[in-house]
Amino acid sequence: MLGLAVLAVATFLLVFLVFQEHRTPPSQAASTPVVTPPTPPASASSASASPSTTPRGGLAGVADIINSPEGDMRQKLRGKWGEKNLQDWLDGQGITYRTENDLRGNYTKTPDALLDKPIVVNGWKINWIESKASFGDFVEVNKNTRKQLQPYVELFGQGLVVYWFGFVDEITMEDGIYITDSSLTRLNCRSVE
């Protein structure tokens, strides 16, 4: 019963604060929207917009750069950028590896770089590296660990995931998986003898 009373008070305070912020009298509250609907970009709302000039996702493709065809394209480009950074770093270190494309069809899961010989980076002995052109928050890291990284450990042994845009400091990785960010490109590595 106490929980319901607390919820009622919290709801009242929230409604009160919204009315104060918008200075809307309660008598007009039902007819006044609290959130103003977004206005589509001029190019998307113009009568001249045709299927050939409007992105495949329609107005959503123009307004939503995350969950739209344009967002998908941008993420793929970021992914390719991250993989190229990784390959440039490995090539600069003289490390040989096989790419996802080289490995496809031979394994159920394929990291971005399967090293021909293990290396040591930052004191970590690794056999593979996965590139992630995103920020590693708890949700992203847990999803990637479950779907990709843990299977890589089972197939190839321990490895490294690179979140190019950083990661939450409090992340704890599963055994056999190390995590780093773009600072990887400032590190040197050595082959395991």
Secondary structure, DSSP 8 states (H G I E B T S, - for coil): -HHHHHHHHHHHHHHHHHHHHHT--GGGGGGS-SS------HHHHSTT--TTTS-TTTHHHHH-SSSSHHHHHHHHHHHHHHHHHHHHHHHHHT--EEEHHHHBTTBSS--SEEEEEEEEETTEEEEEEEEE-S-B-HHHHHHHIIIIIHHHHHHH--EEEEETT-B-TT----TTEEEE-GGGGG--EEE--
